[in-house]
Amino acid sequence: MEKRDGLQDLFGEVISSYTRAQAIADGSLIDVTAQASGSGFKVPVALTAAAWAEVVAWSAEDSARQTHQDERGRLHDLLWVAFNLARHHKAGNRMPFKHYRVARGGNGTRRTPITLVMSIGPGDNAEPVVTFMLPSDD
């Protein structure tokens, strides 16, 4: 007879699972751990594809149409702001915050706010990881 733990007794057998590694492999999450370590993060960091599209994505066409920026700089801005906010955030594993960026897809050059959520939770092996997402990504 197979040994069951308390969670299996409560919820039953796992039907399917979707790991963080799978989400990174299929592009649902974008791993930015290397860049995040330069801003002070000491754990793996990723953005949802939707958060990336809203906050980081920027093309040469965007620069020609709107204002000169690049993805590296936009990502750095997000990570630096979030790291400094997180240093002063004491409660909970979810931190909603406003981030200012130039929105894509028009001819605007002014920074506008967008609400993001920084979530700190367990990774595939219960290690701490950080994920940036839009509130609707939950």
C-alpha positions as CSV (number, residue, x, y, z in Angstrom):
1,M,0.0,0.0,0.0
2,E,1.3,3.4,-1.0
3,K,2.1,5.8,1.9
4,R,0.1,9.1,1.6
5,D,0.8,12.4,3.3
6,G,-1.7,14.8,4.8
7,L,-2.0,16.9,1.7
8,Q,-2.9,13.8,-0.4
9,D,-5.5,12.8,2.2
10,L,-7.0,16.3,2.0
11,F,-6.8,17.0,-1.7
12,G,-6.2,13.6,-3.4
13,E,-3.7,12.7,-6.0
14,V,-2.0,15.4,-8.1
15,I,-3.7,15.6,-11.5
16,S,-1.0,17.7,-13.1
17,S,1.6,20.2,-12.2
18,Y,3.3,23.1,-13.9
19,T,6.7,24.1,-12.6
20,R,8.5,27.4,-12.7
21,A,11.2,25.8,-14.9
22,Q,8.5,24.8,-17.4
23,A,7.0,28.3,-17.3
24,I,10.5,29.7,-18.1
25,A,11.1,27.1,-20.8
26,D,7.8,27.9,-22.6
27,G,8.1,31.7,-22.2
28,S,5.3,32.3,-19.7
29,L,7.9,33.5,-17.3
30,I,11.1,35.4,-18.3
31,D,14.1,34.7,-16.1
32,V,16.0,37.8,-15.2
33,T,18.1,36.4,-12.4
34,A,21.4,37.5,-13.9
35,Q,20.3,41.1,-14.3
36,A,18.5,41.1,-10.9
37,S,21.7,40.1,-9.1
38,G,23.3,43.3,-10.3
39,S,20.5,45.3,-8.6
40,G,20.9,43.4,-5.3
41,F,18.6,40.4,-5.5
42,K,20.0,37.3,-4.1
43,V,17.3,34.8,-5.2
44,P,16.0,33.8,-8.7
45,V,13.8,36.5,-10.3
46,A,11.4,36.3,-13.2
47,L,8.7,38.4,-14.8
48,T,5.5,37.1,-16.3
49,A,5.3,37.6,-20.1
50,A,2.5,40.1,-19.6
51,A,4.6,42.2,-17.2
52,W,7.6,42.1,-19.5
53,A,5.4,43.3,-22.4
54,E,4.0,46.2,-20.4
55,V,7.2,47.3,-18.6
56,V,10.3,46.1,-20.3
57,A,9.7,45.4,-24.0
58,W,11.0,48.1,-26.3
59,S,12.1,48.0,-29.9
60,A,14.1,50.2,-32.3
61,E,10.7,51.1,-33.8
62,D,9.5,52.3,-30.4
63,S,12.6,54.4,-30.0
64,A,12.2,55.9,-33.5
65,R,8.5,56.7,-32.9
66,Q,8.5,57.7,-29.2
67,T,11.8,58.3,-27.3
68,H,15.1,56.4,-27.2
69,Q,15.1,53.6,-24.6
70,D,16.1,50.0,-24.6
71,E,15.0,46.9,-22.8
72,R,18.2,46.6,-20.7
73,G,17.7,50.1,-19.2
74,R,13.9,49.5,-18.7
75,L,14.6,46.2,-16.9
76,H,17.3,47.8,-14.8
77,D,14.9,50.6,-13.7
78,L,12.3,48.1,-12.7
79,L,14.7,45.9,-10.7
80,W,16.4,48.8,-9.0
81,V,13.1,50.4,-7.9
82,A,11.7,47.1,-6.7
83,F,14.8,46.1,-4.8
84,N,14.8,49.4,-2.9
85,L,11.1,49.1,-2.2
86,A,11.5,45.5,-1.0
87,R,14.2,46.5,1.4
88,H,11.7,48.6,3.3
89,H,8.7,46.2,3.0
90,K,8.4,44.2,6.1
91,A,5.1,42.3,5.9
92,G,3.8,39.6,3.6
93,N,5.0,37.8,0.5
94,R,3.2,40.0,-2.0
95,M,4.0,43.7,-2.6
96,P,1.8,45.7,-5.0
97,F,3.6,48.8,-6.2
98,K,3.4,51.5,-8.9
99,H,6.1,51.6,-11.4
100,Y,6.5,54.5,-13.9
101,R,7.5,53.7,-17.5
102,V,6.9,55.1,-21.0
103,A,4.1,53.0,-22.4
104,R,4.6,51.5,-25.8
105,G,2.4,51.7,-28.8
106,G,1.9,55.4,-29.4
107,N,3.9,58.6,-29.6
108,G,4.0,59.5,-25.9
109,T,7.2,60.3,-24.2
110,R,5.9,60.8,-20.6
111,R,6.2,58.2,-17.9
112,T,2.9,56.8,-16.8
113,P,2.2,54.5,-13.8
114,I,1.4,50.9,-13.9
115,T,0.6,48.7,-10.9
116,L,2.8,45.6,-10.6
117,V,3.0,42.9,-7.9
118,M,6.2,41.5,-6.6
119,S,5.6,38.1,-5.2
120,I,8.1,36.2,-3.0
121,G,7.3,32.5,-2.8
122,P,8.6,29.0,-3.1
123,G,10.3,27.8,-6.3
124,D,10.2,24.3,-7.7
125,N,12.3,23.0,-4.8
126,A,10.7,25.3,-2.1
127,E,13.6,27.8,-2.5
128,P,12.7,31.5,-2.3
129,V,12.0,33.1,-5.7
130,V,10.7,36.5,-6.8
131,T,8.1,36.9,-9.5
132,F,7.0,40.3,-11.0
133,M,3.5,40.2,-12.5
134,L,0.5,42.3,-13.4
135,P,-2.3,42.2,-10.8
136,S,-4.4,40.3,-13.4
137,D,-1.7,37.6,-13.9
138,D,-2.5,36.0,-10.6
